[in-house]
Amino acid sequence: MTTKLQHKAFNQLLEGLRNLGCSYVVIDKDGADYTYGDAFKKGAGKKGHKYGFGALREYYGPWLKDLEPGSSAEIPCDKFDIVALQAGVASMASDLWGNGSYMTSRNKEKNVLEVLRVL
């Protein structure tokens, strides 16, 4: 059970958040829910995957899995954005071989992503 003073302080805090333009969801220790703003409406902030979950990784994975140190690969961008492709390749290469063990370069003329496994 909260005291009147605690309840007053809590309400002042919520009023201060509203005055600052904040959106919030607060659940007090008694389980009461205090929500303000539209940032927490169903579906807000959900963008989804541009290419479908796992589509990028499934596409570039075969080029990386057998790449030996000192060898390179040219991954065609196909239907994928070259920046998204490079980000995904960098993530997987770091997972497979560690940070600093590869280099990537965007070749916009050939519309490919070049990957060099250094270590």
PyMOL CGO cylinders between C-alpha atoms (Angstrom):
from pymol import cmd
from pymol.cgo import CYLINDER

trace = [
    CYLINDER, 0.00, 0.00, 0.00, 1.34, 3.45, -0.84, 0.3, 1, 1, 1, 1, 1, 1,
    CYLINDER, 1.34, 3.45, -0.84, 1.12, 6.46, 1.41, 0.3, 1, 1, 1, 1, 1, 1,
    CYLINDER, 1.12, 6.46, 1.41, -0.56, 9.71, 0.35, 0.3, 1, 1, 1, 1, 1, 1,
    CYLINDER, -0.56, 9.71, 0.35, 2.87, 11.34, 0.09, 0.3, 1, 1, 1, 1, 1, 1,
    CYLINDER, 2.87, 11.34, 0.09, 4.18, 8.58, -2.18, 0.3, 1, 1, 1, 1, 1, 1,
    CYLINDER, 4.18, 8.58, -2.18, 1.06, 8.83, -4.34, 0.3, 1, 1, 1, 1, 1, 1,
    CYLINDER, 1.06, 8.83, -4.34, 1.47, 12.62, -4.62, 0.3, 1, 1, 1, 1, 1, 1,
    CYLINDER, 1.47, 12.62, -4.62, 5.17, 12.27, -5.58, 0.3, 1, 1, 1, 1, 1, 1,
    CYLINDER, 5.17, 12.27, -5.58, 4.28, 9.61, -8.14, 0.3, 1, 1, 1, 1, 1, 1,
    CYLINDER, 4.28, 9.61, -8.14, 1.62, 11.82, -9.74, 0.3, 1, 1, 1, 1, 1, 1,
    CYLINDER, 1.62, 11.82, -9.74, 4.07, 14.75, -9.84, 0.3, 1, 1, 1, 1, 1, 1,
    CYLINDER, 4.07, 14.75, -9.84, 6.58, 12.53, -11.62, 0.3, 1, 1, 1, 1, 1, 1,
    CYLINDER, 6.58, 12.53, -11.62, 4.00, 11.50, -14.23, 0.3, 1, 1, 1, 1, 1, 1,
    CYLINDER, 4.00, 11.50, -14.23, 2.91, 15.12, -14.70, 0.3, 1, 1, 1, 1, 1, 1,
    CYLINDER, 2.91, 15.12, -14.70, 6.55, 16.14, -15.17, 0.3, 1, 1, 1, 1, 1, 1,
    CYLINDER, 6.55, 16.14, -15.17, 7.00, 13.48, -17.85, 0.3, 1, 1, 1, 1, 1, 1,
    CYLINDER, 7.00, 13.48, -17.85, 3.88, 14.68, -19.67, 0.3, 1, 1, 1, 1, 1, 1,
    CYLINDER, 3.88, 14.68, -19.67, 5.08, 18.31, -19.47, 0.3, 1, 1, 1, 1, 1, 1,
    CYLINDER, 5.08, 18.31, -19.47, 8.39, 17.25, -21.08, 0.3, 1, 1, 1, 1, 1, 1,
    CYLINDER, 8.39, 17.25, -21.08, 6.46, 15.63, -23.93, 0.3, 1, 1, 1, 1, 1, 1,
    CYLINDER, 6.46, 15.63, -23.93, 7.46, 12.09, -22.97, 0.3, 1, 1, 1, 1, 1, 1,
    CYLINDER, 7.46, 12.09, -22.97, 5.47, 8.98, -23.77, 0.3, 1, 1, 1, 1, 1, 1,
    CYLINDER, 5.47, 8.98, -23.77, 5.47, 6.39, -21.05, 0.3, 1, 1, 1, 1, 1, 1,
    CYLINDER, 5.47, 6.39, -21.05, 4.04, 3.20, -19.63, 0.3, 1, 1, 1, 1, 1, 1,
    CYLINDER, 4.04, 3.20, -19.63, 4.44, 2.75, -15.88, 0.3, 1, 1, 1, 1, 1, 1,
    CYLINDER, 4.44, 2.75, -15.88, 3.17, -0.13, -13.81, 0.3, 1, 1, 1, 1, 1, 1,
    CYLINDER, 3.17, -0.13, -13.81, 3.22, 0.59, -10.10, 0.3, 1, 1, 1, 1, 1, 1,
    CYLINDER, 3.22, 0.59, -10.10, 3.87, -1.96, -7.38, 0.3, 1, 1, 1, 1, 1, 1,
    CYLINDER, 3.87, -1.96, -7.38, 0.12, -2.57, -7.02, 0.3, 1, 1, 1, 1, 1, 1,
    CYLINDER, 0.12, -2.57, -7.02, -0.11, -3.48, -10.72, 0.3, 1, 1, 1, 1, 1, 1,
    CYLINDER, -0.11, -3.48, -10.72, -1.90, -0.31, -11.88, 0.3, 1, 1, 1, 1, 1, 1,
    CYLINDER, -1.90, -0.31, -11.88, -0.98, 0.71, -15.43, 0.3, 1, 1, 1, 1, 1, 1,
    CYLINDER, -0.98, 0.71, -15.43, -0.31, 4.37, -16.31, 0.3, 1, 1, 1, 1, 1, 1,
    CYLINDER, -0.31, 4.37, -16.31, 0.10, 5.04, -20.03, 0.3, 1, 1, 1, 1, 1, 1,
    CYLINDER, 0.10, 5.04, -20.03, 0.59, 8.36, -21.81, 0.3, 1, 1, 1, 1, 1, 1,
    CYLINDER, 0.59, 8.36, -21.81, 1.36, 9.15, -25.44, 0.3, 1, 1, 1, 1, 1, 1,
    CYLINDER, 1.36, 9.15, -25.44, 1.06, 7.20, -28.66, 0.3, 1, 1, 1, 1, 1, 1,
    CYLINDER, 1.06, 7.20, -28.66, 4.50, 5.59, -28.85, 0.3, 1, 1, 1, 1, 1, 1,
    CYLINDER, 4.50, 5.59, -28.85, 3.11, 2.47, -27.21, 0.3, 1, 1, 1, 1, 1, 1,
    CYLINDER, 3.11, 2.47, -27.21, 0.11, 1.85, -29.42, 0.3, 1, 1, 1, 1, 1, 1,
    CYLINDER, 0.11, 1.85, -29.42, -0.05, -1.55, -31.04, 0.3, 1, 1, 1, 1, 1, 1,
    CYLINDER, -0.05, -1.55, -31.04, 2.29, -1.73, -34.03, 0.3, 1, 1, 1, 1, 1, 1,
    CYLINDER, 2.29, -1.73, -34.03, 4.07, 1.56, -33.33, 0.3, 1, 1, 1, 1, 1, 1,
    CYLINDER, 4.07, 1.56, -33.33, 7.73, 1.44, -34.24, 0.3, 1, 1, 1, 1, 1, 1,
    CYLINDER, 7.73, 1.44, -34.24, 7.58, -1.93, -35.97, 0.3, 1, 1, 1, 1, 1, 1,
    CYLINDER, 7.58, -1.93, -35.97, 9.16, -1.73, -39.40, 0.3, 1, 1, 1, 1, 1, 1,
    CYLINDER, 9.16, -1.73, -39.40, 9.65, -5.38, -40.24, 0.3, 1, 1, 1, 1, 1, 1,
    CYLINDER, 9.65, -5.38, -40.24, 12.35, -6.77, -42.48, 0.3, 1, 1, 1, 1, 1, 1,
    CYLINDER, 12.35, -6.77, -42.48, 12.87, -5.10, -45.83, 0.3, 1, 1, 1, 1, 1, 1,
    CYLINDER, 12.87, -5.10, -45.83, 13.74, -8.37, -47.57, 0.3, 1, 1, 1, 1, 1, 1,
    CYLINDER, 13.74, -8.37, -47.57, 12.08, -10.90, -45.31, 0.3, 1, 1, 1, 1, 1, 1,
    CYLINDER, 12.08, -10.90, -45.31, 13.62, -12.47, -42.25, 0.3, 1, 1, 1, 1, 1, 1,
    CYLINDER, 13.62, -12.47, -42.25, 16.90, -14.25, -43.10, 0.3, 1, 1, 1, 1, 1, 1,
    CYLINDER, 16.90, -14.25, -43.10, 16.71, -13.57, -46.86, 0.3, 1, 1, 1, 1, 1, 1,
    CYLINDER, 16.71, -13.57, -46.86, 19.96, -11.60, -46.98, 0.3, 1, 1, 1, 1, 1, 1,
    CYLINDER, 19.96, -11.60, -46.98, 21.91, -14.10, -44.87, 0.3, 1, 1, 1, 1, 1, 1,
    CYLINDER, 21.91, -14.10, -44.87, 20.61, -16.97, -46.94, 0.3, 1, 1, 1, 1, 1, 1,
    CYLINDER, 20.61, -16.97, -46.94, 21.73, -15.14, -50.10, 0.3, 1, 1, 1, 1, 1, 1,
    CYLINDER, 21.73, -15.14, -50.10, 25.34, -14.22, -49.16, 0.3, 1, 1, 1, 1, 1, 1,
    CYLINDER, 25.34, -14.22, -49.16, 26.04, -17.12, -46.80, 0.3, 1, 1, 1, 1, 1, 1,
    CYLINDER, 26.04, -17.12, -46.80, 27.29, -19.56, -49.47, 0.3, 1, 1, 1, 1, 1, 1,
    CYLINDER, 27.29, -19.56, -49.47, 29.93, -17.07, -50.66, 0.3, 1, 1, 1, 1, 1, 1,
    CYLINDER, 29.93, -17.07, -50.66, 31.35, -16.68, -47.16, 0.3, 1, 1, 1, 1, 1, 1,
    CYLINDER, 31.35, -16.68, -47.16, 31.20, -20.15, -45.63, 0.3, 1, 1, 1, 1, 1, 1,
    CYLINDER, 31.20, -20.15, -45.63, 33.99, -21.64, -47.77, 0.3, 1, 1, 1, 1, 1, 1,
    CYLINDER, 33.99, -21.64, -47.77, 36.14, -18.52, -48.18, 0.3, 1, 1, 1, 1, 1, 1,
    CYLINDER, 36.14, -18.52, -48.18, 39.74, -19.34, -47.19, 0.3, 1, 1, 1, 1, 1, 1,
    CYLINDER, 39.74, -19.34, -47.19, 42.29, -16.83, -45.82, 0.3, 1, 1, 1, 1, 1, 1,
    CYLINDER, 42.29, -16.83, -45.82, 43.81, -14.84, -48.67, 0.3, 1, 1, 1, 1, 1, 1,
    CYLINDER, 43.81, -14.84, -48.67, 40.92, -15.47, -51.05, 0.3, 1, 1, 1, 1, 1, 1,
    CYLINDER, 40.92, -15.47, -51.05, 38.18, -13.13, -52.19, 0.3, 1, 1, 1, 1, 1, 1,
    CYLINDER, 38.18, -13.13, -52.19, 34.64, -13.24, -53.51, 0.3, 1, 1, 1, 1, 1, 1,
    CYLINDER, 34.64, -13.24, -53.51, 32.43, -10.94, -55.54, 0.3, 1, 1, 1, 1, 1, 1,
    CYLINDER, 32.43, -10.94, -55.54, 28.84, -11.10, -54.32, 0.3, 1, 1, 1, 1, 1, 1,
    CYLINDER, 28.84, -11.10, -54.32, 26.35, -9.74, -56.87, 0.3, 1, 1, 1, 1, 1, 1,
    CYLINDER, 26.35, -9.74, -56.87, 23.90, -7.28, -55.32, 0.3, 1, 1, 1, 1, 1, 1,
    CYLINDER, 23.90, -7.28, -55.32, 21.05, -8.73, -57.34, 0.3, 1, 1, 1, 1, 1, 1,
    CYLINDER, 21.05, -8.73, -57.34, 17.82, -7.38, -55.79, 0.3, 1, 1, 1, 1, 1, 1,
    CYLINDER, 17.82, -7.38, -55.79, 19.49, -6.25, -52.55, 0.3, 1, 1, 1, 1, 1, 1,
    CYLINDER, 19.49, -6.25, -52.55, 20.66, -2.79, -51.54, 0.3, 1, 1, 1, 1, 1, 1,
    CYLINDER, 20.66, -2.79, -51.54, 24.48, -2.75, -51.54, 0.3, 1, 1, 1, 1, 1, 1,
    CYLINDER, 24.48, -2.75, -51.54, 24.65, -1.03, -48.12, 0.3, 1, 1, 1, 1, 1, 1,
    CYLINDER, 24.65, -1.03, -48.12, 22.36, -3.63, -46.52, 0.3, 1, 1, 1, 1, 1, 1,
    CYLINDER, 22.36, -3.63, -46.52, 24.33, -6.40, -48.20, 0.3, 1, 1, 1, 1, 1, 1,
    CYLINDER, 24.33, -6.40, -48.20, 27.64, -5.02, -46.91, 0.3, 1, 1, 1, 1, 1, 1,
    CYLINDER, 27.64, -5.02, -46.91, 26.27, -4.69, -43.37, 0.3, 1, 1, 1, 1, 1, 1,
    CYLINDER, 26.27, -4.69, -43.37, 25.05, -8.28, -43.40, 0.3, 1, 1, 1, 1, 1, 1,
    CYLINDER, 25.05, -8.28, -43.40, 28.28, -9.64, -44.86, 0.3, 1, 1, 1, 1, 1, 1,
    CYLINDER, 28.28, -9.64, -44.86, 30.32, -7.73, -42.26, 0.3, 1, 1, 1, 1, 1, 1,
    CYLINDER, 30.32, -7.73, -42.26, 28.20, -9.17, -39.47, 0.3, 1, 1, 1, 1, 1, 1,
    CYLINDER, 28.20, -9.17, -39.47, 28.54, -12.75, -40.68, 0.3, 1, 1, 1, 1, 1, 1,
    CYLINDER, 28.54, -12.75, -40.68, 32.26, -12.39, -41.47, 0.3, 1, 1, 1, 1, 1, 1,
    CYLINDER, 32.26, -12.39, -41.47, 32.89, -11.10, -37.95, 0.3, 1, 1, 1, 1, 1, 1,
    CYLINDER, 32.89, -11.10, -37.95, 30.95, -14.02, -36.51, 0.3, 1, 1, 1, 1, 1, 1,
    CYLINDER, 30.95, -14.02, -36.51, 32.81, -16.57, -38.63, 0.3, 1, 1, 1, 1, 1, 1,
    CYLINDER, 32.81, -16.57, -38.63, 36.36, -15.23, -38.60, 0.3, 1, 1, 1, 1, 1, 1,
    CYLINDER, 36.36, -15.23, -38.60, 36.51, -12.39, -36.04, 0.3, 1, 1, 1, 1, 1, 1,
    CYLINDER, 36.51, -12.39, -36.04, 36.79, -8.63, -36.32, 0.3, 1, 1, 1, 1, 1, 1,
    CYLINDER, 36.79, -8.63, -36.32, 39.58, -7.35, -38.56, 0.3, 1, 1, 1, 1, 1, 1,
    CYLINDER, 39.58, -7.35, -38.56, 39.89, -10.63, -40.46, 0.3, 1, 1, 1, 1, 1, 1,
    CYLINDER, 39.89, -10.63, -40.46, 38.22, -9.42, -43.64, 0.3, 1, 1, 1, 1, 1, 1,
    CYLINDER, 38.22, -9.42, -43.64, 37.74, -6.37, -45.86, 0.3, 1, 1, 1, 1, 1, 1,
    CYLINDER, 37.74, -6.37, -45.86, 34.75, -5.36, -47.96, 0.3, 1, 1, 1, 1, 1, 1,
    CYLINDER, 34.75, -5.36, -47.96, 34.37, -2.90, -50.80, 0.3, 1, 1, 1, 1, 1, 1,
    CYLINDER, 34.37, -2.90, -50.80, 31.36, -1.71, -52.77, 0.3, 1, 1, 1, 1, 1, 1,
    CYLINDER, 31.36, -1.71, -52.77, 31.99, -1.94, -56.51, 0.3, 1, 1, 1, 1, 1, 1,
    CYLINDER, 31.99, -1.94, -56.51, 29.11, 0.10, -57.89, 0.3, 1, 1, 1, 1, 1, 1,
    CYLINDER, 29.11, 0.10, -57.89, 30.28, -0.20, -61.51, 0.3, 1, 1, 1, 1, 1, 1,
    CYLINDER, 30.28, -0.20, -61.51, 29.90, -3.99, -61.46, 0.3, 1, 1, 1, 1, 1, 1,
    CYLINDER, 29.90, -3.99, -61.46, 27.10, -3.85, -58.84, 0.3, 1, 1, 1, 1, 1, 1,
    CYLINDER, 27.10, -3.85, -58.84, 28.91, -6.33, -56.60, 0.3, 1, 1, 1, 1, 1, 1,
    CYLINDER, 28.91, -6.33, -56.60, 30.24, -6.41, -53.06, 0.3, 1, 1, 1, 1, 1, 1,
    CYLINDER, 30.24, -6.41, -53.06, 33.87, -7.50, -52.92, 0.3, 1, 1, 1, 1, 1, 1,
    CYLINDER, 33.87, -7.50, -52.92, 34.95, -9.46, -49.85, 0.3, 1, 1, 1, 1, 1, 1,
    CYLINDER, 34.95, -9.46, -49.85, 38.56, -10.33, -49.00, 0.3, 1, 1, 1, 1, 1, 1,
    CYLINDER, 38.56, -10.33, -49.00, 39.32, -12.70, -46.15, 0.3, 1, 1, 1, 1, 1, 1,
    CYLINDER, 39.32, -12.70, -46.15, 42.61, -11.48, -44.72, 0.3, 1, 1, 1, 1, 1, 1,
    CYLINDER, 42.61, -11.48, -44.72, 43.13, -13.91, -41.82, 0.3, 1, 1, 1, 1, 1, 1,
]
cmd.load_cgo(trace, "trace")
